[in-house]
Amino acid sequence: MSISLVLFVLCALFLKPILFPRTGKLPFIPFHISLYDALRGVGKTGFYDNRLRPLTEKYGAVWYWSAGRWVVILTKPSYLTRVFRNEQTVSKAGFIKKVPWGVFARLMGENIIDAHDDQWKLFSSIMKPGIQRPFTIDSLVQKSEKLAQLFLENQEQTSSNMGVTIDPFVHRWAVSVFGEYFLDVELGCLENAHVRLEQLIGELNDSVIPLGPIFTEFPILERLWWLFPARRRAFALVDEIDSLIVAHTEHHLSNPPSPENVNKMIHFLQRARLEGTISEWHYRSNLNMMFIAGNENMLFAVTSAMWELAKNLNIQDDLRKEVNCSLSSDYSANDVNALPLLAAVAYETLRLYPPLSQFINRLALDDMPLDDVHVIPKGTWVGWSAYGVQTDPNVWGPRAKEFDPSRWGSTIEEINDAFRLHQSKGNYITFNGYTRRCLGSGFALTQMKVVLCELVKKVSWTKDPSYQLTTTVVSLNSQSNQLKRS
């Protein structure tokens, strides 16, 4: 009898926090379900559709086990806006607080995306002028023209009945654009397929995938990273990425930038480091985070747009007509941003395929009421699912999961008004919201629009019939398209 009692007490003390969250009145996904799907390699989208969606569309929030703890995922717009507006209660926090010993904490440290309060204000004051500076699109157009040419050259070298794998080329383009516009360096990725810095990102994904689910569900194991060859490789890669990004930009210290480039982001960061406003660690953390976010998110956005335009050839043709009829050979950013169908295609792509489909990077510093009934307890990690809210039929109607640019309106004024309205209401959170809205969203949208312009002007494409679009937890799958000159 006494042994049974001891076992019962031990289970209550040690298993209950794992098996049951502090739910209050919110539903939860049982621990064993999350673990089972993680070990099977179910991706975020699949897990959301199969496990979370039935609960989030009914309740707007749900507990589930992630990264060694119970977290709350939000999708109800009113809950999202309440959290976004209460930064002091539900603060930003990233890998450095969640898993400080982990590989991503080592790479990204404490940065502008995850920092809170005064630290975020400092980073923002340094980096915002360089991120949101006025820019011309001449080089962006040239790089996008080169991307279209690479597609065509690759298709000509490929069997006529086979598709072209597009994401390696798009990634090279994205890294090249980020290097010039934010780091003030020409990395040469479009001219050379073997630029080490660009290749490292793919290698990092490959090293994280082995044993990934185990480390995701039990991040405490990453303290023993040296026992696992794949994890040792991952730590070596993030150190190399860190070193290479700095090495590519250190020449600015001895070669002052030209007047037209002095306001690029890298120069604000380097001046802040030189003056002692930020530490070396914060300098590298911000540089690494911006590099990863600046090219990986754009890779996903552009390949997703190409996928939908490959499936919807009538929309691709209409977009081609709009671009060819409306843009001169020396068009500007204002010209691009005035095209209604182009804007609608960009917004609709990012609605269905938000680059950060789900993010758990907020920590409740105090009890946080979501409404009169539901409260997030202090100490809870809080996340949001952009994919969830942006494909919720309660928010977007019965055709929420269909690609339909016409839902945004017909004129550029209607489309932009709808975009702003959905953002303010918490229906559209691709760029997060309120005071922590993505500082680079304006550049990202223009970058996406310009490359789509150049692609439809020079290339027409269909999807490879043998390819099925899938998503995974940590990487992007290749997308194959069959292309021809437009």
Secondary structure as GFF3:
##gff-version 3
##sequence-region A 1 486
A	DSSP	alpha_helix	2	14	.	.	.	ID=ss1
A	DSSP	alpha_helix	16	19	.	.	.	ID=ss2
A	DSSP	alpha_helix	31	39	.	.	.	ID=ss3
A	DSSP	alpha_helix	44	47	.	.	.	ID=ss4
A	DSSP	pi_helix	48	52	.	.	.	ID=ss5
A	DSSP	alpha_helix	53	59	.	.	.	ID=ss6
A	DSSP	beta_strand	61	66	.	.	.	ID=ss7
A	DSSP	beta_strand	69	74	.	.	.	ID=ss8
A	DSSP	alpha_helix	77	85	.	.	.	ID=ss9
A	DSSP	beta_strand	90	92	.	.	.	ID=ss10
A	DSSP	alpha_helix	95	98	.	.	.	ID=ss11
A	DSSP	alpha_helix	103	108	.	.	.	ID=ss12
A	DSSP	alpha_helix	117	131	.	.	.	ID=ss13
A	DSSP	alpha_helix	138	156	.	.	.	ID=ss14
A	DSSP	beta_strand	164	165	.	.	.	ID=ss15
A	DSSP	alpha_helix	167	183	.	.	.	ID=ss16
A	DSSP	alpha_helix	196	208	.	.	.	ID=ss17
A	DSSP	alpha_helix	212	217	.	.	.	ID=ss18
A	DSSP	three_ten_helix	219	227	.	.	.	ID=ss19
A	DSSP	alpha_helix	229	249	.	.	.	ID=ss20
A	DSSP	three_ten_helix	250	253	.	.	.	ID=ss21
A	DSSP	alpha_helix	265	275	.	.	.	ID=ss22
A	DSSP	alpha_helix	280	311	.	.	.	ID=ss23
A	DSSP	alpha_helix	313	326	.	.	.	ID=ss24
A	DSSP	alpha_helix	333	336	.	.	.	ID=ss25
A	DSSP	alpha_helix	340	352	.	.	.	ID=ss26
A	DSSP	beta_strand	358	364	.	.	.	ID=ss27
A	DSSP	beta_strand	368	369	.	.	.	ID=ss28
A	DSSP	beta_strand	375	376	.	.	.	ID=ss29
A	DSSP	beta_strand	381	385	.	.	.	ID=ss30
A	DSSP	alpha_helix	386	390	.	.	.	ID=ss31
A	DSSP	alpha_helix	393	396	.	.	.	ID=ss32
A	DSSP	three_ten_helix	405	408	.	.	.	ID=ss33
A	DSSP	alpha_helix	412	424	.	.	.	ID=ss34
A	DSSP	three_ten_helix	434	436	.	.	.	ID=ss35
A	DSSP	alpha_helix	441	458	.	.	.	ID=ss36
A	DSSP	beta_strand	459	463	.	.	.	ID=ss37
A	DSSP	beta_strand	480	485	.	.	.	ID=ss38
###
